[in-house]
Amino acid sequence: MSRVCEITGKKAMVGNHVSFSNKKNKRKFNVNLLRKRFYLPSEDQWVTLRISAAALKTINKKGIEAVLSEARANGHVAI
């Protein structure tokens, strides 16, 4: 399973680790993913999503129903 947020579509980025001597080495910036269960009262079921910490803050602000409808419209989630 790839490390991609199911709500926002965030995934790992590639960059450089820069040492004190200014030598550059490739590294990967992974997404802060969490496995979280949410209850959908409209569908009367629980769903488990792999979401980023930023997506969790968005769900707390807007609500799970609104965020899921936006993610379905953007094509990020297939639930």
Residue pairs with C-beta under 8 A, 6 or more apart in sequence:
1 50
2 11
3 11
3 12
3 30
3 31
3 33
4 10
4 11
4 31
4 50
5 11
5 31
5 33
5 50
5 51
5 52
5 54
5 55
5 76
6 49
6 50
6 51
6 71
6 76
6 77
7 49
7 51
7 52
7 55
7 58
7 59
7 67
7 68
7 71
7 76
7 77
8 51
8 52
8 54
8 55
8 58
8 71
8 76
9 74
9 76
10 31
10 52
10 54
10 55
11 31
12 28
12 29
12 30
12 31
13 28
13 29
14 26
14 27
14 28
14 29
15 26
15 27
15 28
15 29
16 24
16 25
16 26
16 27
17 24
17 25
17 26
17 27
18 24
19 25
31 52
32 52
32 53
32 54
33 50
33 51
33 52
34 50
34 51
34 52
34 53
34 56
35 48
35 49
35 50
36 48
36 49
36 51
36 56
37 46
37 47
37 48
37 49
38 46
38 47
38 48
38 49
38 59
38 64
39 45
39 46
39 64
40 46
40 47
40 64
40 65
40 68
42 65
47 79
49 77
49 79
51 59
55 67
58 67
59 67
68 77
68 79
71 77
72 79
